[in-house]
Structures are given as C-alpha cells and as structure tokens.
Amino acid sequence: PIIDAASGEIRQAQIFVGTLGASNYTYAEATAGQTLPEWLASQSRMLEFFGGCPEIIVPDNLKSGVSKPCRYDPDLNPSYQQWAAHYQVAVIPARPYKPKDKAKVEVAVQIVERWILAKLRRQTFFSLAELNHCIASLLNDLNHRSFKQLPGNRQQAFEQLDKPVLQPLPANPYSYVDIKTVKVNIDYHVQYRQHQYSVPHQYVGEYLQLHASETLISLYFNGQPIASHPRAHRSGTTTLPAHMPVRHQKHQKWSPGRLKNWAKDIGSEVLTWVDYQLTSKAHPEQAYRVCLGLLNLSREYPPERLDKACKIANVQRLYRLKQIKSILQSNRDQLPQQLDIDIQLPQIHENIRGPRDYH
C-alpha cells in the first residue's frame, strides 16, 4: 500500500514481474495500475534493465494489451503491436488458463513475493518512487542470491546465457501512442477526447486510424497518412483551411464575434437567433452559412421587420432560415401581436369542489 501524504488516502500498488527464460534473471517494479500506458512503460523499463531485447515476449492475457484472448490467434491492442514493432520483438500471449505457457514468470512472481514483498510488508511508503527504490535494492540481492541446486546465481547466468544473445535496444526511446479507430463526422472532423480535428472533407463517413502521442495527432486511411495536428489537451476544434470544401473556405474570414456584432446592429432579437445558431452546433463554423443567410436578409427587408421576424421565431423556437423567410414573405411580422392576457379563473363556483371532497 502507498499512503498519500497530503490526503491520507491509501492506494494499492500493482507489481510487474518479468524474467528471462534461460537465466531466470528477474525484473520487478511497482506501478499505480494496469492501464495500457503503464503496462507498456513497465515492459520498456524491463528491457532497459536487461540491456537488450529478446526475440519473443510471452505476456499474460492482460485486457489492456490483448484485445481478444484466443487459444490460437489472440488479437493484440494496436498500441501494443506498435510497441513490439519499436523493439522488434514477437509478442505471443500465453493461452487463457494455461499458466504453464509462462511457467518461468509464475515461479518468478512467487520468488518476488517471498524475497521482496514479504520484506516490505511492514514498511510504510508515501510514493511509488520510494517503493521502487526499495524494490530495486532487494531485486539486486535476489539476482545475486545463489541458486539452491545449480552453481552460481541469476546475475552470473544472465551474463553467460542471456546477455550475449539479446538484441540491442532501439536508438530512440519508446513513446506511447494511443491508437483508435474513428469515424469522420459529416463536418469532416474526428473526435479524440474532448477535441475535434479536421481531415480532408472527401473522407466524410470513412473510418480512420488515429494515433495520439503526447504532442501529435496523426490520422491514417488504409495505412496512408492523410492529416496531422499538434495535440490539444483541452476541448475545442482544430481545423485546417485546406481540409474545408471550397464553399466553407469562403466563410473562413468570419468569426462568431463578427457575426454577433452585425446581428446586434440589426436588432436584439436577431442577435438572440444568431447566438443560438452559433452555440447549438458542435463547431461554430457549422452555423456560419445559416447566420450569413439571415443577416443578408437585412439587404431585402428593413431591420425592424427582420428583428420582429426573429422575435416570432425565438418565441416559437423556429431555428430554420426558411422559417424566417416564410414569416417575412407572408408578412406575419406585420400582423398585430396577440397580447398575453392573464386570465383569472373563478375560485368559487358550484361546479368546483373543495379539498374535503378528495379525502
């Protein structure tokens, strides 16, 4: 357990264990959880600890890394596949409910529990770093502990058996990339977390593969890159002009503020109608065309008429441009407006029963 020094909250750390097949050389560390980024980071640190890469890794069927466990043909998470490609290792998950497929690490887990975790059980830790510092010290002792039935120890066996045949580590460290399948919306944007990113408009309705690193969003169609954006870590929209249809590019010079200022000059009801259009869409840009269509009506009708038509539309919740045009064309805005009359119902009448009649 790890205690938060500020809040006193107690969290249970997870223990990651990996071992090499020939020498039983063991790696262990504590992590906050078993999410895919944490799991891949643990495996990266394991390979750095070993100083190289084996040809094959046999992991457990952790849900984060293995999308679909199968006895014969398991599906790896795309991010895990990319991790394996980075280190040029083959990942062959153990079969479900077949502990013998990873017998070496099953034994290593028991040894770590006996020679590391048991010694730390009565200690108090306030951070993962503090816990991992103690684990590293005991792990070194474990790897130098003499075998019971064989000469030498894990460290010596590693130097003789495993280390000479490990492949070198990649020149660049691994950077986690979250990979998702996304569909292009009708507004030629895709969503990742709370942010929208544009793609060329001809891909509307297609399914793309989205790669999200800490700093970059990359989008692929049939394996070919079609768009990339700096990653935004807050809600909003990122749109490249080149991704827009030509008719949308013409509206790029506009902004919500500019449209509202024009609407305000015509009338307060026009401003209310325009503001609704801009705020009701997922992206304000989607409302530019209809707002411009309304505002351009001020060239055909006096501002007073357009403002009255918008008042009728706002009251009746009419938010289509053709409905505004219909009001103006039929002169409904010039008809006397029905006054709201507060009708007082009689409180005493022979047909009205009192509370006592309902008991």
N, C-alpha and C positions, 0 to 999 in steps of 0.2 A: 504493500500500500504506500501511496505518496500523499502527504498532507500538504494542502495549500496553506502557506504561512499566513496569508492575508485573511482568508475566509474560514480556514479550519476544515474545509471540505476534504474528504478522504476519497481518493481515486485508486482503483486497482490497475497497476501496470500490467502489460502483456509481455511475455518473454518470447523472444525469437531465438531459435536454435538452428544452426546449420553445421554439418560435419562433412569431411572429405572421406570418400569410401575406402581408400587403401590404408591411410594412416590413422583414421579416426580423429584427426586434428579438428578441434571444435571451436565454433564461434557462438557467442551468446550476447544478447543485449536486451534492454527493456525499452518498450515503446508505449505510447499513450493508448494506442488502439490497433485495430487490424484493418484499417482502410487501405485501399489500393496504393495511394501515395506512400503511406507509412511502410507497407509491406515491401514495395519496390525499393524504397530507401534503405531498408534493413538488408535486403539482398545485395544492394550496391556496396554497403559498408562491409558486408561479409566478404565479397570478392576483393575489396581493398585490403582487408585483414589477411586474406590468403595470399595477396600479392599477385594474383592472376586468375584466369578463368578456366574452369573445367570444360570439357566438351558437352557434358549433359548435366542438367539440374533436374532432380526429381522432387518437386514440391508437394505439399499436401493439397487437397482439393479445397483450398480456401475460396470462399464465394467471391471475394474481391478480385482474385486473379483468374479463376476458372469460371467462365460464364455458364458453361453447361457441362457438368461432370458426366463422363461416359466411360464405360469399361474399355471400349475400343477406340473411340475417336472424340476425346474431350475438346471443347471449344475454349480457347484462351481469350481473355479480355484483350481487346486491341492494344491497350496501353502496355499490357504485359508482353504481347508479341513485339512491340516496338522496343521494349527494354531488352528482350532476348536478342533482337537484331543488333542493338547497340553493342552488346557484349559478345555477339557471335557465339551464343550458346544454344543448344537444343533444350527445350523445356518439355519434359514428359511427366505430367502429373501422375501421382500414384492413383491406382484404381480405387474407387469408393469401397470402403470397408475392407481394404486389403493392406493392413499395416506392414505385412512382410515386404511390400514393394519399397518401403522406406525403413527397413529394419534398423539400419545404421543410426538414423537420426532418432528413431524411437528409443534406442538404447542411450543415445547422447542426451536426450531430454531427461531420462531418469538420472543420469550421472550429474547433469547440471542441477537438478532438483536436490540431489544428495550432497554435492560438494560445494555448491554456490548458494542456492536459495535457502537451504537449511541454515547456513551460517549467517544469513542476513535477516532471518525471520524476526528476530527480536530488536532489530535496529529501526530507527525512525528516519525517514527520508522526506525532504521537502522539495525535491525536484528530480526530474529524470536524469539530469546531468550528474547529480550527486549519486544516484543509484547506479548509473552505468559506470561511474568511476570505480565504485567498489566491485562491481561485477567484473570489470576488466582486470583488476588486481587478482581476484580469485580465479579468473579464467586462465591467467598466465600460470598460476600454481597448478591448475588442473592439467594443462597441456604439458607441464614438466613433471607431472606425477608419474612414477614408474608403473609400467604395466604389471599385472599380477602374474600372468603366465607367459609373457613374452619379454625378451630383453629390451631395454631402452624405454622410451616414453613417446607420447604423441608428437612432441616437437621434433624429436630425432627422426621418427618415422616419416613425418612430413618432409623434412629436409632430404631424406633419402628416396622416398617413393613418389609423393605427390608434386612437390615443388618443381622438380625438373621437367614435368610434362604439362604443367599449366600453361595456357596461352597468355600472352601479355595483355594487360589491361588497355582499353582504348586510350588514345591520346587525350581526348576530351572527356570530362566527367559527364555522367548521365544527368539529363534534366527532365523531370517528369512532364509528360504531355497527356492531358486528358483527351480522350478520343470519343466522340459521339457521332451518331447518325442523326442528321437534322433535315427537316423538310423546308424548302424555300416557300415562304408565305407569298400571298398574292401581291404584297407590296415589295417584293424582291429583297426581303430581309430574312435572316435566320436569327434565332434567339439562343444565346448562351448565358446562363444565369439570368441576370436581370437586364442584360444589354442586348440591343439589336444591331446586327452587322449586315451591310448590303453585299449583294453579289450581282453579277451581270443579269439584267432583267430577263434575258432569254431562258434562265434556269428556273423560272417560276414553276412551282409544282414538283420539281425534281428533289430527289434525296441526295444529300451531300455528306461527306465525311468531314467533320470539324475537328481540328487539332488545336487544343488550347494549352499553351505554355504559360509561364508566369508573365510574359511580356508580349506574346504574339498570338493572334488568332489566324489560322490558316484553313482554307476550305478547298476540298478536292471533289471533283466529279469524275467517276470512273478512274480514279488514281491520278488524274491530272490536276495540278493546281489551277484554280480559277480566281482566287481572291485571297488577300491577306490584309489584316488590320492590326494596329497596335491594340493590345488588350486593354479594355476599360474595366475598372473594378467597381463601378457604380452603375446604377440604372441610367438608361438613356439610349441614344441611337447614333450610330456612326454610318454615314452614307457617303460614298464616293460619287461625284458627278458622272464619271464615266459609266457607272452602273445603271444610271437612270435611262428610261425611254426618252426620246427627244422631246416629247411633249412635257415631261416633268422637268427637264433641264431648263426650259423657258421660265419655269417658276422659281428657279433657284435664287434669283435676286430678291425674292420676297422673304419676309420673316414674320413670325407671329406678332411682334411688336409693330411692324409697319402696317400690317393688315388691320390691327386693332385701332391704330391711330386714324386710318382712313375711315373705319367704321364709326369711330367716335365723332368725327367731323360731320357725319351724316345724321346720326341720332343715337340716343342711348339704347333704344330697342334693337337697332341694327348691331350695335356693339355686343349686346347680350346674345344675339343669334350667332354672330361670328365667333364669340368666345366659346359658346357651346360646341361649335364645329371643331375648333382647334383643340379643345380639351377632351372631347369624346373619342378621338381617334388614337390608336396606338402610337402613331407618329404624326405630329402637327403637319408635316409635309403632305400627308394624305388629304388634308382639308383645304389646301391652298386653292385648288381649282374651283371648288364649290364656293369658297369665300370670294374669290375674284369674280365669279359669275354673279353673285349677289351684289357686290359693290359696283360692278359695271352697270347694274340696272339704274344706278343714280344718273346715268347719262340719258336714260329714256324717260325716267319719272322724276318728279320733284322730290327732294329729300324728305319733305313732310309725308308724302304718300308712301315712300319706301319704309319710313320709320313706323307708320301706322300698320302697314302690312306685316312688318316684323313683330309688332306688338301682338297682332292677332295670332301669328304663328307661334310666338313664345307662350301665349296663354293656352293655346290648343295643342302645344307640343308638336308642331309641324316643322320638321327639320330637313325637308327635301326642297331643293331650289325650285323645282317645278311647282310646288305648292305655293311658294311665294309669288311666282309668276301668275299662277291661277288667280290668286287674290287680287293682284293688280289688274289683270286683264278683265276680270269680272266686276271690277270696281267695288269689291266688298269693303275695301278700306275706306270708301267714301260713304258707306251706309251709316246711319245713326247707330251708335254703340248701345247695346242694351245695358241699362243701369242695373247694378247689383242691388236688389231690394231685400231688406232684412224683414222677412215675413214672421210675424209673431203669431204663433198658434195659440188658440184659446186654452186656458188652463182648467177651466170649469165648463163642463158640458155633460148633458145627460148620457151621452154615449161613451164618456171617458170614465173608466173605473180607477179606483184608487189602489194604494198598496195593499190594503186589507183584503182585497179580492183575490190576491195571488198567494195567500198563505194556505 
